[in-house]
Amino acid sequence: MIAMPNTCNSSHLHLLILGNPYAGLIVYYIYRIQSTTFYARIAKKIIIIQYTIHMSTISDQISLTNTQQNQALTKQVSSAAFGAIFACILFIIPLGLMYMFVFHRKAYSFRSLALFMTVYLLGSVINLLFYRVTVMNDTTAQIDKMGVNDVGFVLSVTLGGFMIVALTLMGLSANPILTSIFENTIGYAVIQFFGLKELTDEVFSSATMDPIRKKSEPNEFNYNFLITRFNVDNLDELIKYGKNCASTKEDTSKLGLDFRFVLDYEEQIEKITSLVHLKHTVGHFVWIYLASIIALFVSMIAVIM
């Protein structure tokens, strides 16, 4: 048996107050073995105090660690969300340029494939940058230093996500009328800024509507809405009809009511052709852009999971 003094001197109290609570527990049991009931009670109380302080310190440390982890996670999520939104906004620029050169007024057989490959490459570059910054914590986004396995993972995930774009292209090819949803809304709004009113004032006329149009303010009533009857499929037929109206002065019209469509100059033909193709391009662009944004978000979520 370990011999212990019968007095609880300052060295013992110092051990109990400042030392490890388990060391104090050992002292407590030693005192109890030697039947020093008074000192054992004192030791027990001090051990309880010490244990409470010790557990409170551990709890504070855990709470601080959790707070720091939550703040770091919140910062990472905010950064990822901001990066994703910023990437989606910037995505419109290269996609718009691609539509100008690949899609606008061009109807070659592999156009849909060219569109998909271009959109997929843009999405892959964005996802590689996103993966490098968000997952690998590289603020410089040096994708050229990524390993082959990481690049392969990101490209495969991006390809899976961008199947949404492929399905959208297939749907638009199978049912072209879907393009008119955005063609005659957003596309129509866009061509307002490219001289639509001046053109419609020249080529459209109506014995019933002309007096109303002349008495109205330019923005209150005009013939701009008639351009929604034109699309890339019936454009050639309507241009031919407009030329015939100019030469034969026909009163019948394919536009409904008593509207007449007359094309007197080649400049008018070129202008209306350009506007119809532009609104069609915008309508198709909006479909692919929305599909690309959804695909980009899906692939980004898959990358960071």
MOJO-V145566 format. One record per helix or strand of 2 or more residues. SS is the DSSP state (@ for helix, = for strand). FROM is the first residue (numbers start at 0). TO is the last residue. If there is no record, write none. Layout:
ss	from	to
SS	FROM	TO
SS	FROM	TO
This chain:
ss	from	to
@	9	17
@	20	32
@	36	102
@	110	134
@	142	144
@	147	160
@	162	173
@	175	193
@	195	202
=	203	205
@	209	214
@	223	228
@	234	247
=	258	260
@	265	303
